[in-house]
């Protein structure tokens, strides 16, 4: 079941809906928000519209690793300064 607002706005997108969903996802918009914007009742339907390349996956993994390392460095720095 879709919402009337999403029918009006995204019903006219047609094939560009997948591009729209992918761009939102790459910009960090949560999939539940994309689902609501596209008017999908099932999250599985929304996932079909998300086209993620290997480079996107690698970039996301790298960001996660860097973030984790930075958090560990801050934690270690705080422990060192307490000594």
C-alpha positions, -999 to 999 in steps of 0.1 A, spaced: 0 0 0 14 34 -9 6 68 5 -12 94 -15 17 118 -13 42 92 -26 18 83 -54 16 119 -65 53 126 -62 71 93 -70 44 77 -92 56 100 -120 93 90 -116 89 56 -132 123 42 -140 141 71 -123 128 58 -89 157 34 -87 182 62 -94 165 84 -68 165 57 -42 202 49 -49 212 85 -46 193 89 -13 210 58 1 244 69 -10 239 102 7 232 84 40 194 84 40 182 54 60 164 27 40 133 30 61 130 67 50 136 57 13 109 31 17 84 56 30 93 81 3 88 55 -24 56 43 -8 66 7 -5 48 -15 21 77 -40 22 113 -31 27 123 -59 2 107 -39 -25 128 -9 -17 160 -29 -17 153 -38 -53 156 -1 -62 189 3 -45 218 -2 -69 250 -3 -50 283 -9 -68 313 -27 -55 331 7 -52 302 20 -30 305 -11 -7 343 -6 -5 339 31 4 314 22 31 337 -4 45 366 19 45 346 46 63 335 21 89 371 9 95 384 45 97 357 55 121 364 24 143 402 32 143 396 68 152 373 58 181 400 33 193 427 60 191 406 84 211 399 58 237 436 48 239 446 85 241 422 91 270 435 60 289 471 72 283 464 107 296 448 93 328 480 74 338 
